[in-house]
Amino acid sequence: MRRAPGLSVRLKLTLSYAGFLAVAGALLLAVVWAYLLRYVPDNSQGLLGISPNRYLLVHTFAPAAAAAMGFLLVFGLVGGWILAGRMLAPLTRITAAARTAGTGSLSHRIRMEGRRDELRELADTFDMMLEQLEAHVAEQQRFAANASHELRTPLAISRTLLDVARKDPTRDRAELIERLDAVNTRAIELTDALLLLSRGDRGHFARESVDLSLLAEEAAETLLPLAEQRRITLDVTGGAARTSGSPELLLRMVTNLVQNAVVHNLPADGTVVVHTEERDGVSLLLVENTGLPLPPGLVPTLTEPFQRGTARVRSDEHAGVGLGLAIVHSVVRAHDGTLVLTPRPAGGLTVTVRLPRAQPSRA
């Protein structure tokens, strides 16, 4: 936004200080003047004498008062300029940091010393904003790079299959079509997951009252054939847990958690427990599965996009796109909730989702 040039804040503060000092001095001199003239007689015959009178007082006090006012004005301008500069020094550093951040350098920090005041609180808030912005930009760049790599892989496979078919016309077409269909299906699933993740990050959706227990039952019913195929016992326990949000996104969140628990439940004959309840003003969703022990350093990375983890072994029919828990984390964050991943000592993982409980509707 283009603006017309104007006075700097430092100059405005300087003029304000000098003006205030000049007005205060003028009022003080006016009070002294009024009291002196009130008690000094107006005797014109005493001009050559030593007795004070108003005429003599005016001609002797006025020049001194004018000199004092001039001194106060100069003193106010110089002192105000120095004081304003010292007071606005933190703001100058904040402005320089903002200008540096505007050029794309987000690693710069102000780190202002001294006791807390308004400008130092502003500097600390600006540093916190830069830190969060730098982390967000780094996450987005990493996500974009991973997404590009993941999307390029099925396209490269499709191109390779087409090149092979073009060079070998006698190749079985049915096998080629089946492999192309599988590759394209994976690319579509990845694209849908990326769009859903982007939608959850933006947080633009209509909110309505949702019962997590009903979503848990629906997700369990959908994934029951997969659990039976893997000889996994799938149980849904608990009671109603109402929250406010998008039914579609919350259902995808629960489905991803249950599917993740079933797919990563190795060896076979394991269990998956989905539990919902309301406790301490929040709605809880717990998904717990058995399985192999998880390395401590692997758990914090599971919510990052495209982090599959070498210790999380699963079969090829559900290779996934590496966005399951990333979508869950995005949906939970968009609904002002928290997500906690806790490895079980005996093996497997416990996922705890805390969402704000929906307020009961009034008739």
Rosetta blueprint (number, residue, H / E / L):
1 M L
2 R L
3 R L
4 A L
5 P L
6 G L
7 L L
8 S L
9 V H
10 R H
11 L H
12 K H
13 L H
14 T H
15 L H
16 S H
17 Y H
18 A H
19 G H
20 F H
21 L H
22 A H
23 V H
24 A H
25 G H
26 A H
27 L H
28 L H
29 L H
30 A H
31 V H
32 V H
33 W H
34 A H
35 Y H
36 L H
37 L H
38 R H
39 Y H
40 V L
41 P L
42 D L
43 N L
44 S H
45 Q H
46 G H
47 L L
48 L L
49 G L
50 I L
51 S L
52 P L
53 N L
54 R H
55 Y H
56 L H
57 L H
58 V H
59 H H
60 T H
61 F H
62 A H
63 P H
64 A H
65 A H
66 A H
67 A H
68 A H
69 M H
70 G H
71 F H
72 L H
73 L H
74 V H
75 F H
76 G H
77 L H
78 V H
79 G H
80 G H
81 W H
82 I H
83 L H
84 A H
85 G H
86 R H
87 M H
88 L H
89 A H
90 P H
91 L H
92 T H
93 R H
94 I H
95 T H
96 A H
97 A H
98 A H
99 R H
100 T H
101 A H
102 G H
103 T L
104 G L
105 S L
106 L L
107 S L
108 H L
109 R L
110 I L
111 R L
112 M L
113 E L
114 G L
115 R L
116 R L
117 D L
118 E H
119 L H
120 R H
121 E H
122 L H
123 A H
124 D H
125 T H
126 F H
127 D H
128 M H
129 M H
130 L H
131 E H
132 Q H
133 L H
134 E H
135 A H
136 H H
137 V H
138 A H
139 E H
140 Q H
141 Q H
142 R H
143 F H
144 A H
145 A H
146 N H
147 A H
148 S H
149 H H
150 E H
151 L H
152 R H
153 T H
154 P H
155 L H
156 A H
157 I H
158 S H
159 R H
160 T H
161 L H
162 L H
163 D H
164 V H
165 A H
166 R H
167 K H
168 D L
169 P L
170 T L
171 R L
172 D L
173 R H
174 A H
175 E H
176 L H
177 I H
178 E H
179 R H
180 L H
181 D H
182 A H
183 V H
184 N H
185 T H
186 R H
187 A H
188 I H
189 E H
190 L H
191 T H
192 D H
193 A H
194 L H
195 L H
196 L H
197 L H
198 S H
199 R H
200 G H
201 D H
202 R H
203 G L
204 H L
205 F L
206 A L
207 R L
208 E E
209 S E
210 V E
211 D E
212 L H
213 S H
214 L H
215 L H
216 A H
217 E H
218 E H
219 A H
220 A H
221 E H
222 T H
223 L H
224 L H
225 P H
226 L H
227 A H
228 E H
229 Q H
230 R L
231 R L
232 I L
233 T E
234 L E
235 D E
236 V E
237 T E
238 G E
239 G L
240 A L
241 A L
242 R E
243 T E
244 S E
245 G E
246 S L
247 P H
248 E H
249 L H
250 L H
251 L H
252 R H
253 M H
254 V H
255 T H
256 N H
257 L H
258 V H
259 Q H
260 N H
261 A H
262 V H
263 V H
264 H L
265 N L
266 L L
267 P L
268 A L
269 D L
270 G L
271 T E
272 V E
273 V E
274 V E
275 H E
276 T E
277 E E
278 E E
279 R E
280 D L
281 G L
282 V E
283 S E
284 L E
285 L E
286 L E
287 V E
288 E E
289 N E
290 T L
291 G L
292 L L
293 P L
294 L L
295 P L
296 P L
297 G L
298 L L
299 V H
300 P H
301 T H
302 L L
303 T L
304 E L
305 P L
306 F L
307 Q L
308 R L
309 G L
310 T L
311 A L
312 R L
313 V L
314 R L
315 S L
316 D H
317 E H
318 H H
319 A L
320 G L
321 V L
322 G L
323 L L
324 G H
325 L H
326 A H
327 I H
328 V H
329 H H
330 S H
331 V H
332 V H
333 R H
334 A H
335 H L
336 D L
337 G L
338 T E
339 L E
340 V E
341 L E
342 T E
343 P E
344 R L
345 P L
346 A L
347 G L
348 G L
349 L E
350 T E
351 V E
352 T E
353 V E
354 R E
355 L E
356 P E
357 R E
358 A L
359 Q L
360 P L
361 S L
362 R L
363 A L
